[in-house]
């Protein structure tokens, strides 16, 4: 871990469980002057809700955080924790850049995405937002449209990237593009 820009990457680590993750997040939480954090947990099926709650508690401690990259691809946890994640992120007043990747998270449905966005929209200082929901079979144009409508309320946002795994019709894509075009502050 570098002190200025810690990056935690855990790939196929059979010994990492909820209790070890809680200890790890507790230790990182002591670095309260931290400005950038990159956490990458790909396909760790044995990390559950308790470990994910540890990540939420970590975010609550890092009030100087400006950049967050969180990849929780394929983790299994209570879906309502994703809605809570939006709320915890919104409390980080100095946060400018967020990259959240949820590909393969089977328990995230449209309702959870809507709750997540309703909480995340309170993060008024965001300049960059990347949301990756690829490989989710249940994303619909309703949640994609809702996300775009919510994103339009981020008046400081200059960079937007989001990915969905659904196949939208031409009409649905046109509607989504129409919503995006209402955000003149985005850079091209």
VMD Tcl script that draws the C-alpha trace (Angstrom):
set ca {
  {0.00 0.00 0.00}
  {1.36 3.41 -0.97}
  {0.47 6.12 1.52}
  {-0.78 8.64 -1.07}
  {-2.65 6.32 -3.39}
  {-3.38 2.93 -1.86}
  {-4.50 0.32 -4.31}
  {-5.82 -2.97 -3.02}
  {-6.19 -5.69 -5.58}
  {-7.38 -9.09 -4.46}
  {-7.75 -11.74 -7.14}
  {-8.62 -15.35 -6.38}
  {-7.39 -15.17 -2.80}
  {-8.91 -18.18 -1.06}
  {-7.84 -17.00 2.40}
  {-9.60 -13.66 2.27}
  {-12.91 -13.85 4.07}
  {-15.23 -11.35 5.74}
  {-13.21 -11.26 8.99}
  {-9.88 -10.63 7.21}
  {-11.52 -7.95 5.05}
  {-12.87 -6.23 8.17}
  {-9.35 -6.13 9.65}
  {-7.96 -4.78 6.37}
  {-10.56 -2.02 6.09}
  {-10.06 -1.14 9.78}
  {-6.34 -0.65 9.12}
  {-6.90 1.47 6.02}
  {-9.47 3.52 7.94}
  {-6.65 4.82 10.15}
  {-5.27 6.68 7.11}
  {-7.84 9.45 7.51}
  {-5.93 11.89 5.29}
  {-6.28 9.49 2.36}
  {-7.36 11.18 -0.90}
  {-7.40 8.27 -3.38}
  {-8.53 4.70 -2.87}
  {-8.73 1.84 -5.37}
  {-10.27 -1.41 -4.11}
  {-10.58 -4.33 -6.50}
  {-12.28 -7.56 -5.41}
  {-12.95 -9.66 -8.48}
  {-15.01 -12.81 -8.17}
  {-14.42 -13.50 -4.50}
  {-17.50 -15.57 -3.76}
  {-16.55 -16.01 -0.10}
  {-16.79 -12.27 0.68}
  {-20.31 -11.56 1.83}
  {-22.42 -8.90 3.47}
  {-20.23 -8.58 6.56}
  {-17.17 -7.80 4.45}
  {-19.08 -5.36 2.30}
  {-20.33 -3.57 5.43}
  {-16.66 -3.20 6.37}
  {-16.10 -1.32 3.10}
  {-19.01 0.98 3.99}
  {-17.54 1.66 7.44}
  {-14.19 2.41 5.78}
  {-15.81 5.00 3.52}
  {-17.40 6.66 6.55}
  {-13.90 7.26 8.00}
  {-12.27 8.66 4.85}
  {-13.74 12.16 4.76}
  {-10.83 13.60 2.73}
  {-11.28 11.08 -0.07}
  {-11.32 12.72 -3.53}
  {-11.11 9.64 -5.78}
  {-12.75 6.25 -5.29}
  {-12.50 3.18 -7.51}
  {-14.44 0.17 -6.22}
  {-14.75 -3.05 -8.20}
  {-16.96 -5.65 -6.55}
  {-17.44 -7.88 -9.59}
  {-19.28 -11.03 -8.71}
  {-19.42 -10.59 -4.93}
  {-22.43 -11.99 -3.11}
  {-24.02 -9.79 -0.46}
  {-27.37 -8.37 0.56}
  {-28.57 -6.20 -2.30}
  {-29.75 -3.41 0.00}
  {-26.08 -2.72 0.79}
  {-25.71 -1.28 -2.73}
  {-28.37 1.31 -1.90}
  {-26.43 2.07 1.30}
  {-23.23 2.43 -0.74}
  {-24.80 5.36 -2.59}
  {-25.61 7.00 0.72}
  {-22.09 6.50 2.14}
  {-20.53 7.91 -1.04}
  {-22.82 10.95 -0.90}
  {-21.49 11.76 2.58}
  {-17.94 12.16 1.24}
  {-18.04 15.93 0.67}
  {-14.64 16.19 -1.05}
  {-15.24 13.31 -3.43}
  {-14.82 14.33 -7.09}
  {-14.33 11.04 -8.95}
  {-16.16 7.73 -8.53}
  {-15.69 4.54 -10.52}
  {-17.99 1.73 -9.40}
  {-17.98 -1.63 -11.11}
  {-20.66 -4.22 -10.40}
  {-20.42 -6.69 -13.32}
  {-21.70 -10.12 -12.47}
  {-23.33 -9.12 -9.18}
  {-26.37 -11.33 -9.48}
  {-28.45 -9.78 -6.72}
  {-28.61 -6.22 -8.07}
  {-31.93 -5.52 -9.73}
  {-33.58 -2.37 -11.06}
  {-35.13 -1.47 -7.69}
  {-31.73 -1.56 -5.98}
  {-30.18 0.53 -8.78}
  {-32.95 3.11 -8.35}
  {-32.39 3.26 -4.57}
  {-28.62 3.50 -5.11}
  {-29.02 6.43 -7.54}
  {-31.51 8.20 -5.26}
  {-28.80 8.15 -2.56}
  {-25.82 8.85 -4.84}
  {-27.44 11.97 -6.33}
  {-26.80 13.71 -3.00}
  {-23.04 13.70 -3.81}
  {-23.06 17.20 -5.26}
  {-19.29 17.58 -5.81}
  {-18.84 14.77 -8.34}
  {-16.99 15.73 -11.53}
  {-16.37 12.21 -12.85}
  {-18.72 9.24 -12.63}
  {-18.26 5.77 -14.06}
  {-20.86 3.06 -13.40}
  {-20.36 -0.41 -14.82}
  {-23.27 -2.83 -14.63}
  {-22.18 -5.04 -17.55}
  {-23.10 -8.74 -17.49}
  {-26.28 -8.00 -15.57}
  {-29.21 -9.62 -17.29}
  {-31.82 -7.65 -15.39}
  {-30.97 -4.03 -16.23}
  {-33.86 -2.49 -18.08}
  {-34.27 0.74 -19.97}
  {-36.31 1.97 -16.99}
  {-33.32 1.84 -14.64}
  {-30.94 3.12 -17.33}
  {-33.25 6.07 -17.99}
  {-33.64 6.71 -14.26}
  {-29.86 6.70 -13.83}
  {-29.43 9.24 -16.62}
  {-32.17 11.46 -15.20}
  {-30.52 11.34 -11.79}
  {-27.07 12.00 -13.28}
  {-28.41 15.14 -14.94}
  {-28.74 16.68 -11.46}
  {-24.94 16.52 -10.95}
  {-24.22 20.07 -12.08}
  {-20.41 19.74 -11.72}
  {-20.18 16.48 -13.68}
  {-17.84 16.78 -16.67}
  {-17.08 13.12 -17.35}
  {-19.63 10.31 -17.50}
  {-19.22 6.67 -18.40}
  {-21.76 3.96 -17.75}
  {-22.15 0.46 -19.09}
  {-25.14 -1.85 -19.09}
  {-25.42 -5.42 -20.28}
  {-28.92 -5.15 -21.69}
  {-29.84 -4.85 -25.30}
  {-31.95 -1.77 -25.85}
  {-34.15 -1.08 -28.85}
  {-33.35 1.84 -31.16}
  {-36.18 3.83 -29.60}
  {-34.88 3.18 -26.08}
  {-31.33 4.16 -27.09}
  {-32.67 7.34 -28.66}
  {-34.50 8.20 -25.43}
  {-31.35 7.61 -23.39}
  {-29.24 9.73 -25.76}
  {-31.87 12.46 -25.58}
  {-31.53 12.56 -21.78}
  {-27.72 12.71 -22.03}
  {-27.91 15.57 -24.52}
  {-29.63 17.66 -21.84}
  {-26.34 17.71 -19.90}
  {-24.27 20.43 -21.64}
  {-21.61 20.42 -18.92}
  {-20.30 17.01 -20.03}
  {-17.07 17.12 -22.00}
  {-16.99 15.28 -25.30}
}
mol new
graphics top color blue
foreach p $ca { graphics top sphere $p radius 0.5 }
foreach p [lrange $ca 0 end-1] q [lrange $ca 1 end] { graphics top cylinder $p $q radius 0.2 }
display resetview
